[in-house]
Amino acid sequence: MTDLRIENVRGEALVEDWRHVHNLIIPADPLSLDDVRERVGRNHLEVAYLGDTLVGCTTVRPPANETATATVIARVLPGHRRQGLGELLYRHGLERARELGAAVVETVVLASNTEGVRFAEQHGFVEVERYTLPDDPALWFTMRLADTGAA
């Protein structure tokens, strides 16, 4: 796994790669290039490559409000799952959230993404909220890391 490369989203090619992964995995909430550019300004976005092959992306929403809650999201393209990449991306995002001062870590998962829900549960996350987006019936889970010392 030594050739896994994780890069901060800077420049149009990386914006497009991050968008590609997001929109493929989360078709219920497709983003435009402008949407991603806006998110780069408020979140820590990264893309991951195995060699030169795009394999996933991460989002870390910095800690917010008095609870110091950060959101960590790791996405791996379907053809690259079950190879330990999600684990590496998750740990990388978790480390970044902690560097930013997170006391509480959450993630959000599309309920229909059973692999993602299972991954979150296996890493100590528990469901704290269910919601839908306006004009979209897709169900989402907000999940919180039960033990912030867990990795």
C-alpha positions in Angstrom: 0.0 0.0 0.0 3.1 2.2 -0.1 2.0 3.9 -3.3 -1.2 5.4 -1.8 -1.0 9.1 -2.4 -3.4 11.5 -0.6 -3.4 15.1 -1.9 -5.1 18.2 -0.7 -7.7 19.4 -3.3 -6.0 22.3 -5.0 -6.3 23.1 -8.7 -9.0 22.2 -11.1 -7.9 18.6 -11.8 -8.1 17.7 -8.1 -11.5 19.5 -7.8 -12.8 17.4 -10.6 -11.4 14.2 -9.2 -12.9 14.8 -5.8 -16.3 15.7 -7.5 -16.1 12.5 -9.5 -15.7 10.3 -6.5 -18.4 12.2 -4.5 -21.0 12.1 -7.3 -20.4 8.4 -8.1 -20.8 7.4 -4.4 -23.5 9.9 -3.5 -25.8 10.2 -6.5 -28.5 11.5 -4.3 -26.6 14.7 -3.7 -24.6 15.5 -6.9 -22.3 18.5 -6.7 -21.2 20.9 -9.5 -17.6 22.1 -9.8 -18.6 25.4 -8.2 -20.1 23.5 -5.3 -16.8 21.7 -4.7 -14.8 24.9 -5.1 -17.0 26.4 -2.4 -16.5 23.4 -0.1 -12.7 23.7 -0.5 -13.0 27.1 1.2 -14.6 25.8 4.3 -13.6 22.1 4.5 -10.5 20.0 4.3 -10.9 18.0 1.0 -8.4 15.4 -0.3 -8.2 12.9 -3.1 -6.5 9.5 -3.0 -4.6 7.7 -5.7 -3.1 4.3 -5.8 -0.2 5.1 -8.1 -1.8 7.3 -10.7 -5.3 5.7 -10.3 -8.0 7.7 -8.5 -9.4 5.5 -5.7 -11.2 7.8 -3.3 -11.6 11.0 -1.5 -12.0 12.4 2.0 -13.8 15.3 3.6 -13.1 16.8 7.0 -15.5 19.4 8.2 -13.6 21.4 10.9 -14.8 21.4 14.4 -17.8 23.6 14.9 -19.5 25.3 17.8 -18.9 24.8 21.5 -19.0 21.0 21.1 -15.9 21.0 18.9 -17.6 18.5 16.6 -15.8 17.6 13.3 -17.2 15.5 10.5 -14.9 12.9 8.8 -16.0 11.2 5.6 -14.0 8.7 3.7 -15.1 7.5 0.2 -13.6 4.7 -1.8 -14.6 3.9 -5.4 -16.4 0.5 -5.7 -13.6 -1.2 -7.7 -11.1 -0.4 -4.9 -13.0 -1.5 -1.8 -12.0 -4.3 0.5 -8.3 -3.5 0.1 -7.7 -1.5 3.2 -8.0 1.9 1.5 -11.1 3.0 3.4 -9.2 2.2 6.6 -6.2 4.3 5.6 -8.4 7.2 4.4 -10.6 7.1 7.5 -7.5 7.1 9.8 -6.0 10.0 7.8 -9.2 12.0 8.1 -9.5 11.3 11.8 -6.0 12.4 12.4 -6.7 15.6 10.5 -9.9 16.3 12.6 -7.9 15.8 15.8 -5.2 18.2 14.6 -8.0 20.7 14.0 -9.1 20.3 17.6 -12.0 17.9 17.3 -13.4 16.7 20.6 -16.3 14.9 19.0 -16.2 13.1 15.6 -19.1 12.4 13.4 -19.7 11.0 9.9 -22.6 11.1 7.5 -23.6 8.0 5.5 -26.3 7.5 2.9 -28.5 4.8 4.5 -28.6 2.8 1.3 -24.8 2.6 1.4 -24.8 -0.5 3.6 -21.1 -1.1 3.2 -20.5 2.5 4.5 -22.8 2.1 7.4 -21.2 -1.2 8.4 -17.7 0.3 8.1 -18.7 3.2 10.4 -20.3 0.8 12.9 -17.1 -1.4 12.9 -15.1 1.7 13.7 -17.2 2.7 16.7 -19.7 5.0 15.2 -23.4 4.9 16.4 -26.4 6.5 14.7 -27.5 9.8 16.3 -29.8 11.2 13.6 -31.7 10.3 10.5 -32.7 12.9 7.9 -33.6 13.5 4.3 -32.5 16.4 2.1 -35.0 18.8 0.6 -36.6 17.4 -2.6 -34.9 14.0 -2.2 -36.4 11.0 -0.3 -33.0 9.4 0.3 -32.4 8.7 3.9 -29.1 9.8 5.6 -27.6 8.8 8.9 -25.4 11.1 11.1 -23.2 8.8 13.1 -21.0 9.8 16.1 -17.8 8.1 17.2 -18.8 6.7 20.6 -15.3 6.8 22.0 -13.2 9.7 20.7 -10.1 7.8 21.7 -11.0 5.0 19.3 -9.2 4.9 15.9 
